[in-house]
Amino acid sequence: METSKPRTKRYTHIIGLVMIVFFVISFITNILNSIIVDVKDSFDLSLTLTGLLPFTFFIAYGIMSIPAGFLSEKYSERTLLSVSFLIMALASLGFALLPQYGVFSITLFVLGCCMAVLQVIINPMLRVAGGEEHFAFNSVLAQLVFGAASFLSPYLYKYLVNDDHSDDTVASLLRGWVPQDLPWASLYIVFALISLFLFIYVFLTKYPKFEKTEEEKAGSKSSYWDLLKNKWTILYFLGIFCYVGTEQGVGNWISQFLSQYHGLDPKTTGADTVSYFWAMLTVGCLLGLLLLKVMDSRKLLILATSITVISLIVALTGSAQMALIGFPAVGFFISVMYSIIFSLALNSVKEHHGSLSGILCTGIAGGAVIPFIVGGLGELLSLKTGMFFLMIPLAFILTIGFWAKPLVNNKTISLKKD
């Protein structure tokens, strides 16, 4: 039986396109963490209605992840990328021209659906464009690009809303498209322009032809049913659900918490802290890659989750200075969780990895449900109490390190001399 040789031809322009798409996905997704307080004040929302905003965005992932896999089997990359960016441009522009709460909710849902489609497409593209033998390196690079975008997006928000830039021609021009009391809405003019540019670029780009591996295929309906009967599938789905819910449950409410309990300006200190949260999450990814070479992933998951719990308690109960340190620390220590949970899941089943990936990605809907629960509890009790609810998904993640029984363990380097 012959084995297929890895491709040697690389498509640098496609690698560049995929990196840009990763950047845009992160930039648009995580800007909500920075603007959440402004949105709440602009539309005079309760904490519950505020929590509905990330809900409408991330629930789209849960709805669209598996259908996006089937769409990717039927339509070309150019078609799906082009249509996604065109819809993103129209949705963003629609909100900028009609900035109302209801329109914003619909815009976030539409953007979330497009993001789900993009996520399904770009990983196979990266594998083919860069070559299978370089896929691991390019995936890490993509993660860094993703983190860099999350770090930078709050600074665009600060640039557009701060009065210090009132004389800046570009900032003034963008704010001129939206109501004077909603300067943050001008962000969606920027998103519309970026999406329109990418629509044109994607449409004019040439793409290599390739066959998807088993891991990249959407899978048949029967493969999904087989996996859903497996308890490990459900448990790891819950793991991804809890991780994304925790990540967004912290990120979405940092600025509001600092404003409400410590009187810190969400447009400056709040935005900076959100930026640091994502920066530390990116740095933590790099450290996690190194630690996974010398530690069993389950032990690393237990260690990281335990320190995350301590960091979150410090951030929620300590002084303003402790909160400013504690929240970015949470970002640093949760950084390894997603990749560990995902890899443990794939290493715990023998087949249907493509379908399993689709089910696990549906768990991104945790980013919709858990922040909404935090907001609801914040409305009924207090925001601090609501954020303490995050201890529950963290507790579940901690248990994974104890009950996980992968068929293949992560390969580690022995530090002991023979």
TILOZA-20766 format. One record per residue (C-alpha): residue number from 1; x, y, z; residue in three letters. Coordinates in Angstrom, 3 decimals. Layout:
ATOM seq     east    north       up type
ATOM NUM        X        Y        Z  ala
...
// end
This chain:
ATOM seq     east    north       up type
ATOM   1    0.000    0.000    0.000  met
ATOM   2    1.504    3.333   -1.059  glu
ATOM   3    1.497    6.333    1.211  thr
ATOM   4    1.002    9.803   -0.204  ser
ATOM   5    3.994   12.058   -0.083  lys
ATOM   6    3.629   15.450    1.543  pro
ATOM   7    3.259   18.329   -0.895  arg
ATOM   8    6.379   20.352   -1.517  thr
ATOM   9    4.783   23.276   -3.346  lys
ATOM  10    3.803   26.147   -1.090  arg
ATOM  11    1.349   28.934   -1.854  tyr
ATOM  12    2.622   31.956    0.030  thr
ATOM  13   -0.227   34.211   -1.094  his
ATOM  14   -2.793   31.756    0.341  ile
ATOM  15   -0.874   31.522    3.626  ile
ATOM  16   -0.941   35.319    3.779  gly
ATOM  17   -4.685   35.372    3.055  leu
ATOM  18   -5.389   32.827    5.804  val
ATOM  19   -3.369   34.872    8.306  met
ATOM  20   -5.336   37.989    7.354  ile
ATOM  21   -8.604   36.080    7.827  val
ATOM  22   -7.462   34.877   11.270  phe
ATOM  23   -6.616   38.484   12.155  phe
ATOM  24   -9.995   39.813   11.013  val
ATOM  25  -11.941   37.057   12.807  ile
ATOM  26  -10.203   37.865   16.085  ser
ATOM  27  -10.327   41.637   15.570  phe
ATOM  28  -14.100   41.712   15.013  ile
ATOM  29  -14.952   38.961   17.517  thr
ATOM  30  -13.145   40.347   20.547  asn
ATOM  31  -13.868   44.049   20.034  ile
ATOM  32  -17.129   43.336   21.874  leu
ATOM  33  -15.111   42.897   25.089  asn
ATOM  34  -14.000   46.538   24.847  ser
ATOM  35  -17.207   48.246   23.719  ile
ATOM  36  -19.622   46.373   25.996  ile
ATOM  37  -19.855   49.192   28.579  val
ATOM  38  -20.412   51.835   25.889  asp
ATOM  39  -23.091   49.691   24.264  val
ATOM  40  -24.809   49.235   27.635  lys
ATOM  41  -24.781   52.976   28.326  asp
ATOM  42  -25.699   54.009   24.764  ser
ATOM  43  -28.830   51.861   24.627  phe
ATOM  44  -29.558   52.084   28.387  asp
ATOM  45  -29.461   48.302   28.787  leu
ATOM  46  -29.747   46.068   31.831  ser
ATOM  47  -26.953   43.575   32.509  leu
ATOM  48  -29.196   40.824   31.130  thr
ATOM  49  -29.821   42.609   27.816  leu
ATOM  50  -26.128   43.454   27.648  thr
ATOM  51  -25.316   39.761   28.103  gly
ATOM  52  -27.620   38.957   25.188  leu
ATOM  53  -25.204   40.661   22.783  leu
ATOM  54  -22.349   38.131   23.060  pro
ATOM  55  -25.082   35.475   23.212  phe
ATOM  56  -26.382   36.412   19.748  thr
ATOM  57  -22.838   36.385   18.356  phe
ATOM  58  -21.583   33.103   19.784  phe
ATOM  59  -24.838   31.180   19.445  ile
ATOM  60  -24.314   31.628   15.703  ala
ATOM  61  -21.198   29.457   16.017  tyr
ATOM  62  -23.280   26.739   17.626  gly
ATOM  63  -25.861   26.925   14.864  ile
ATOM  64  -23.538   27.276   11.870  met
ATOM  65  -20.422   25.184   12.649  ser
ATOM  66  -21.769   21.829   11.415  ile
ATOM  67  -23.766   23.272    8.453  pro
ATOM  68  -20.615   25.179    7.461  ala
ATOM  69  -18.817   21.831    7.175  gly
ATOM  70  -21.447   20.569    4.724  phe
ATOM  71  -21.286   23.850    2.765  leu
ATOM  72  -17.512   23.465    2.466  ser
ATOM  73  -18.059   20.088    0.774  glu
ATOM  74  -20.443   21.595   -1.788  lys
ATOM  75  -18.933   25.000   -2.604  tyr
ATOM  76  -15.428   26.259   -3.364  ser
ATOM  77  -13.245   28.227   -0.962  glu
ATOM  78  -13.486   31.320   -3.183  arg
ATOM  79  -17.282   31.189   -3.171  thr
ATOM  80  -17.681   30.745    0.579  leu
ATOM  81  -15.003   33.295    1.488  leu
ATOM  82  -16.367   35.875   -0.967  ser
ATOM  83  -19.979   35.481    0.141  val
ATOM  84  -18.988   35.583    3.824  ser
ATOM  85  -17.013   38.806    3.483  phe
ATOM  86  -19.705   40.447    1.363  leu
ATOM  87  -22.377   39.611    3.951  ile
ATOM  88  -20.073   40.852    6.742  met
ATOM  89  -19.575   44.151    4.894  ala
ATOM  90  -23.314   44.653    4.372  leu
ATOM  91  -24.188   43.694    7.967  ala
ATOM  92  -21.550   46.020    9.455  ser
ATOM  93  -22.547   48.910    7.207  leu
ATOM  94  -26.223   48.300    7.964  gly
ATOM  95  -25.653   48.745   11.690  phe
ATOM  96  -23.422   51.807   11.219  ala
ATOM  97  -26.204   53.496    9.200  leu
ATOM  98  -28.990   52.339   11.548  leu
ATOM  99  -27.407   52.027   15.010  pro
ATOM 100  -30.136   50.509   17.159  gln
ATOM 101  -30.037   47.692   19.730  tyr
ATOM 102  -32.181   45.341   17.646  gly
ATOM 103  -30.137   45.968   14.514  val
ATOM 104  -26.925   45.459   16.490  phe
ATOM 105  -28.164   42.087   17.765  ser
ATOM 106  -28.986   40.945   14.229  ile
ATOM 107  -25.622   42.239   12.979  thr
ATOM 108  -23.753   40.262   15.636  leu
ATOM 109  -25.664   37.088   14.769  phe
ATOM 110  -24.923   37.497   11.054  val
ATOM 111  -21.244   38.191   11.761  leu
ATOM 112  -21.098   35.112   14.007  gly
ATOM 113  -22.541   32.919   11.224  cys
ATOM 114  -19.957   34.236    8.765  cys
ATOM 115  -17.145   33.678   11.278  met
ATOM 116  -18.227   30.044   11.716  ala
ATOM 117  -18.013   29.500    7.953  val
ATOM 118  -14.586   31.181    7.794  leu
ATOM 119  -13.257   29.038   10.662  gln
ATOM 120  -14.260   25.840    8.879  val
ATOM 121  -12.597   26.890    5.616  ile
ATOM 122   -9.269   28.378    6.619  ile
ATOM 123   -7.641   25.484    8.507  asn
ATOM 124   -7.711   23.071    5.521  pro
ATOM 125   -6.540   25.972    3.314  met
ATOM 126   -3.589   26.559    5.634  leu
ATOM 127   -2.619   22.878    5.556  arg
ATOM 128   -2.578   22.774    1.763  val
ATOM 129   -1.047   26.199    1.124  ala
ATOM 130    1.835   25.735    3.552  gly
ATOM 131    2.317   21.993    3.173  gly
ATOM 132    1.367   19.293    5.678  glu
ATOM 133    4.901   19.190    7.086  glu
ATOM 134    4.671   22.899    8.023  his
ATOM 135    1.085   22.802    9.288  phe
ATOM 136    1.956   22.706   13.005  ala
ATOM 137    4.252   25.732   12.687  phe
ATOM 138    1.755   27.677   10.572  asn
ATOM 139   -1.041   26.858   13.040  ser
ATOM 140    0.983   28.336   15.900  val
ATOM 141    1.746   31.379   13.744  leu
ATOM 142   -1.987   31.751   13.046  ala
ATOM 143   -2.677   31.586   16.780  gln
ATOM 144   -0.174   34.398   17.342  leu
ATOM 145   -1.838   36.483   14.635  val
ATOM 146   -5.202   35.778   16.258  phe
ATOM 147   -3.880   36.920   19.635  gly
ATOM 148   -2.223   40.021   18.169  ala
ATOM 149   -5.548   41.109   16.676  ala
ATOM 150   -7.309   40.673   20.040  ser
ATOM 151   -4.571   42.762   21.640  phe
ATOM 152   -4.790   45.547   19.043  leu
ATOM 153   -8.569   45.857   18.632  ser
ATOM 154   -9.116   47.792   21.918  pro
ATOM 155   -6.659   50.420   20.670  tyr
ATOM 156   -8.767   51.081   17.561  leu
ATOM 157  -11.733   51.530   19.911  tyr
ATOM 158   -9.754   53.998   22.060  lys
ATOM 159   -8.646   55.868   18.948  tyr
ATOM 160  -12.199   56.325   17.685  leu
ATOM 161  -13.956   57.236   20.947  val
ATOM 162  -11.395   59.334   22.833  asn
ATOM 163  -11.849   63.091   22.632  asp
ATOM 164   -8.059   63.494   22.324  asp
ATOM 165   -8.446   62.590   18.661  his
ATOM 166  -11.210   65.103   17.933  ser
ATOM 167   -8.874   66.986   15.564  asp
ATOM 168   -7.789   63.809   13.760  asp
ATOM 169   -9.179   63.863   10.212  thr
ATOM 170   -9.627   60.071    9.901  val
ATOM 171  -11.278   59.650   13.317  ala
ATOM 172  -13.547   62.649   12.692  ser
ATOM 173  -14.500   61.359    9.248  leu
ATOM 174  -15.436   57.922   10.603  leu
ATOM 175  -17.396   59.361   13.534  arg
ATOM 176  -19.223   61.615   11.096  gly
ATOM 177  -21.043   58.567    9.715  trp
ATOM 178  -22.666   57.714   13.058  val
ATOM 179  -24.654   59.645   15.678  pro
ATOM 180  -22.522   61.970   17.814  gln
ATOM 181  -23.419   60.106   21.024  asp
ATOM 182  -22.457   56.714   19.528  leu
ATOM 183  -18.805   57.162   18.456  pro
ATOM 184  -18.081   53.439   19.066  trp
ATOM 185  -20.494   52.558   16.246  ala
ATOM 186  -17.915   53.964   13.796  ser
ATOM 187  -15.951   50.738   14.422  leu
ATOM 188  -18.448   49.009   12.164  tyr
ATOM 189  -17.660   51.419    9.331  ile
ATOM 190  -14.068   50.181    9.633  val
ATOM 191  -15.238   46.538    9.704  phe
ATOM 192  -17.384   47.130    6.601  ala
ATOM 193  -14.413   48.613    4.720  leu
ATOM 194  -12.108   45.750    5.763  ile
ATOM 195  -14.698   43.134    4.758  ser
ATOM 196  -15.327   44.841    1.410  leu
ATOM 197  -11.591   44.946    0.679  phe
ATOM 198  -11.250   41.244    1.527  leu
ATOM 199  -14.283   40.393   -0.611  phe
ATOM 200  -12.534   41.940   -3.611  ile
ATOM 201   -9.150   40.395   -2.736  tyr
ATOM 202  -10.598   36.912   -2.205  val
ATOM 203  -12.585   37.101   -5.433  phe
ATOM 204   -9.444   37.929   -7.440  leu
ATOM 205   -7.185   35.338   -5.764  thr
ATOM 206   -6.258   32.011   -7.391  lys
ATOM 207   -6.622   28.914   -5.225  tyr
ATOM 208   -4.870   25.529   -5.359  pro
ATOM 209   -6.973   22.410   -5.832  lys
ATOM 210   -6.720   19.827   -3.101  phe
ATOM 211   -8.317   16.769   -1.564  glu
ATOM 212   -9.357   17.021    2.044  lys
ATOM 213   -8.015   14.524    4.549  thr
ATOM 214  -10.363   12.452    6.711  glu
ATOM 215   -9.820   14.929    9.572  glu
ATOM 216  -10.977   17.826    7.398  glu
ATOM 217  -14.095   16.306    5.837  lys
ATOM 218  -17.449   17.219    7.299  ala
ATOM 219  -18.496   13.596    7.588  gly
ATOM 220  -21.834   11.895    7.002  ser
ATOM 221  -24.922   12.225    9.167  lys
ATOM 222  -24.381    8.702   10.476  ser
ATOM 223  -20.877    9.606   11.683  ser
ATOM 224  -22.341   12.426   13.779  tyr
ATOM 225  -24.923   10.100   15.324  trp
ATOM 226  -22.254    7.508   16.094  asp
ATOM 227  -20.160   10.135   17.875  leu
ATOM 228  -23.103   11.572   19.812  leu
ATOM 229  -23.729    8.111   21.276  lys
ATOM 230  -20.195    8.158   22.669  asn
ATOM 231  -19.987    9.643   26.175  lys
ATOM 232  -16.497   11.022   25.473  trp
ATOM 233  -17.879   13.178   22.664  thr
ATOM 234  -20.412   14.770   25.014  ile
ATOM 235  -17.872   15.276   27.793  leu
ATOM 236  -15.312   16.959   25.529  tyr
ATOM 237  -18.041   19.036   23.888  phe
ATOM 238  -18.879   20.285   27.396  leu
ATOM 239  -15.173   20.935   27.945  gly
ATOM 240  -14.978   23.240   24.899  ile
ATOM 241  -18.319   24.782   25.906  phe
ATOM 242  -16.976   25.554   29.388  cys
ATOM 243  -13.645   26.889   28.122  tyr
ATOM 244  -15.068   29.353   25.572  val
ATOM 245  -17.751   30.348   28.066  gly
ATOM 246  -15.098   31.108   30.688  thr
ATOM 247  -12.866   32.978   28.229  glu
ATOM 248  -15.717   35.190   27.048  gln
ATOM 249  -17.335   35.349   30.482  gly
ATOM 250  -14.180   37.022   31.779  val
ATOM 251  -13.316   39.048   28.679  gly
ATOM 252  -16.820   40.446   28.176  asn
ATOM 253  -17.250   41.670   31.742  trp
ATOM 254  -13.755   42.941   32.657  ile
ATOM 255  -14.454   46.526   31.634  ser
ATOM 256  -17.876   46.651   33.323  gln
ATOM 257  -16.471   45.116   36.515  phe
ATOM 258  -13.591   47.601   36.731  leu
ATOM 259  -15.991   50.490   36.108  ser
ATOM 260  -18.655   49.316   38.545  gln
ATOM 261  -16.452   48.244   41.473  tyr
ATOM 262  -13.335   50.383   41.094  his
ATOM 263  -14.541   53.431   39.166  gly
ATOM 264  -12.022   52.880   36.339  leu
ATOM 265  -12.740   54.440   32.932  asp
ATOM 266  -13.839   51.734   30.432  pro
ATOM 267  -12.528   53.847   27.529  lys
ATOM 268   -8.975   53.877   28.871  thr
ATOM 269   -8.107   51.555   31.762  thr
ATOM 270  -10.912   49.117   30.924  gly
ATOM 271   -9.894   48.867   27.262  ala
ATOM 272   -6.220   48.502   28.230  asp
ATOM 273   -6.977   45.678   30.672  thr
ATOM 274   -9.028   43.828   28.055  val
ATOM 275   -6.079   44.239   25.683  ser
ATOM 276   -3.661   42.874   28.285  tyr
ATOM 277   -6.015   39.938   28.935  phe
ATOM 278   -5.740   38.890   25.276  trp
ATOM 279   -2.026   39.654   25.110  ala
ATOM 280   -1.345   37.396   28.084  met
ATOM 281   -3.527   34.693   26.559  leu
ATOM 282   -1.302   34.814   23.472  thr
ATOM 283    1.924   34.707   25.490  val
ATOM 284    0.510   31.816   27.509  gly
ATOM 285   -0.063   29.859   24.286  cys
ATOM 286    3.660   30.016   23.537  leu
ATOM 287    4.633   28.886   27.026  leu
ATOM 288    2.035   26.144   26.849  gly
ATOM 289    3.587   24.771   23.663  leu
ATOM 290    6.924   24.464   25.448  leu
ATOM 291    5.417   22.910   28.585  leu
ATOM 292    3.549   20.315   26.518  leu
ATOM 293    6.941   19.023   25.403  lys
ATOM 294    7.914   18.156   28.985  val
ATOM 295    4.547   17.576   30.743  met
ATOM 296    1.577   15.290   30.290  asp
ATOM 297   -1.226   17.472   28.936  ser
ATOM 298   -3.641   16.315   31.654  arg
ATOM 299   -1.275   17.395   34.435  lys
ATOM 300   -0.735   20.747   32.713  leu
ATOM 301   -4.516   21.209   32.441  leu
ATOM 302   -4.944   20.551   36.179  ile
ATOM 303   -2.136   22.966   37.065  leu
ATOM 304   -3.318   25.736   34.733  ala
ATOM 305   -6.954   25.452   35.854  thr
ATOM 306   -6.024   25.544   39.547  ser
ATOM 307   -3.974   28.724   39.124  ile
ATOM 308   -6.754   30.247   36.974  thr
ATOM 309   -9.227   29.771   39.831  val
ATOM 310   -6.847   31.509   42.258  ile
ATOM 311   -6.223   34.379   39.807  ser
ATOM 312   -9.947   34.919   39.240  leu
ATOM 313  -10.661   34.982   42.978  ile
ATOM 314   -7.895   37.582   43.434  val
ATOM 315   -9.309   39.703   40.577  ala
ATOM 316  -12.871   39.578   41.944  leu
ATOM 317  -12.161   40.124   45.647  thr
ATOM 318   -8.968   42.200   45.706  gly
ATOM 319   -8.187   45.881   45.264  ser
ATOM 320   -8.271   47.731   41.945  ala
ATOM 321   -4.563   47.054   41.453  gln
ATOM 322   -5.046   43.357   42.168  met
ATOM 323   -7.911   43.249   39.641  ala
ATOM 324   -5.702   44.899   37.011  leu
ATOM 325   -3.173   42.109   37.540  ile
ATOM 326   -5.616   39.271   38.197  gly
ATOM 327   -7.673   39.506   34.992  phe
ATOM 328   -4.671   39.375   32.602  pro
ATOM 329   -3.309   36.509   34.755  ala
ATOM 330   -6.541   34.612   34.081  val
ATOM 331   -5.918   35.101   30.348  gly
ATOM 332   -2.383   33.766   30.723  phe
ATOM 333   -3.361   30.567   32.536  phe
ATOM 334   -6.478   29.671   30.505  ile
ATOM 335   -4.456   29.937   27.288  ser
ATOM 336   -3.505   26.241   27.148  val
ATOM 337   -6.985   24.890   27.881  met
ATOM 338   -8.573   24.989   24.422  tyr
ATOM 339   -5.772   23.180   22.592  ser
ATOM 340   -5.400   20.563   25.355  ile
ATOM 341   -9.123   19.790   25.513  ile
ATOM 342   -9.377   19.641   21.716  phe
ATOM 343   -6.355   17.354   21.332  ser
ATOM 344   -7.485   15.064   24.172  leu
ATOM 345  -10.852   14.752   22.448  ala
ATOM 346   -9.363   13.842   19.051  leu
ATOM 347   -6.988   11.384   20.718  asn
ATOM 348   -9.866    9.704   22.578  ser
ATOM 349  -11.759    8.400   19.532  val
ATOM 350  -10.518    6.157   16.724  lys
ATOM 351  -12.437    7.583   13.760  glu
ATOM 352  -14.698   10.326   12.406  his
ATOM 353  -12.257   13.072   13.452  his
ATOM 354  -13.720   15.497   10.915  gly
ATOM 355  -17.217   15.104   12.342  ser
ATOM 356  -15.877   15.273   15.893  leu
ATOM 357  -14.165   18.581   15.104  ser
ATOM 358  -17.506   19.952   13.910  gly
ATOM 359  -19.235   18.880   17.124  ile
ATOM 360  -16.450   20.331   19.271  leu
ATOM 361  -16.563   23.649   17.380  cys
ATOM 362  -20.279   23.774   18.126  thr
ATOM 363  -19.170   24.002   21.770  gly
ATOM 364  -18.018   27.549   20.977  ile
ATOM 365  -21.651   28.373   21.741  ala
ATOM 366  -20.506   28.362   25.368  gly
ATOM 367  -19.318   31.879   24.599  gly
ATOM 368  -22.994   32.745   24.151  ala
ATOM 369  -24.567   30.990   27.124  val
ATOM 370  -22.137   31.530   30.002  ile
ATOM 371  -21.605   35.321   29.631  pro
ATOM 372  -25.405   35.636   29.401  phe
ATOM 373  -25.768   33.700   32.666  ile
ATOM 374  -23.155   35.980   34.259  val
ATOM 375  -25.152   39.025   33.145  gly
ATOM 376  -28.425   37.537   34.370  gly
ATOM 377  -26.988   36.730   37.794  leu
ATOM 378  -25.446   40.198   37.843  gly
ATOM 379  -28.913   41.649   37.343  glu
ATOM 380  -30.530   39.505   40.047  leu
ATOM 381  -27.700   39.585   42.602  leu
ATOM 382  -24.485   41.415   41.672  ser
ATOM 383  -21.974   41.351   38.847  leu
ATOM 384  -19.329   40.034   41.237  lys
ATOM 385  -21.609   37.115   42.138  thr
ATOM 386  -22.309   36.529   38.461  gly
ATOM 387  -18.605   36.337   37.670  met
ATOM 388  -18.093   33.875   40.537  phe
ATOM 389  -20.410   31.587   38.539  phe
ATOM 390  -17.388   31.045   36.261  leu
ATOM 391  -15.980   28.777   38.960  met
ATOM 392  -18.482   26.116   37.822  ile
ATOM 393  -17.204   25.731   34.231  pro
ATOM 394  -13.643   25.983   35.551  leu
ATOM 395  -14.393   23.142   37.978  ala
ATOM 396  -15.597   20.970   35.081  phe
ATOM 397  -12.441   21.754   33.083  ile
ATOM 398  -10.382   20.752   36.132  leu
ATOM 399  -12.078   17.340   36.219  thr
ATOM 400  -11.009   16.630   32.623  ile
ATOM 401   -7.421   16.317   33.810  gly
ATOM 402   -8.525   13.452   36.097  phe
ATOM 403  -10.935   11.445   33.936  trp
ATOM 404   -9.440   11.904   30.458  ala
ATOM 405   -8.134    8.605   29.021  lys
ATOM 406   -6.746    9.376   25.560  pro
ATOM 407   -5.777    6.509   23.268  leu
ATOM 408   -2.587    8.451   22.507  val
ATOM 409   -0.775   10.687   25.012  asn
ATOM 410    1.053   13.836   23.958  asn
ATOM 411    4.702   13.113   23.196  lys
ATOM 412    7.071   14.574   25.790  thr
ATOM 413   10.839   14.981   26.007  ile
ATOM 414   12.553   13.293   28.927  ser
ATOM 415   14.742   15.684   30.916  leu
ATOM 416   16.503   12.831   32.703  lys
ATOM 417   19.834   11.581   31.406  lys
ATOM 418   20.112    7.873   30.683  asp
// end
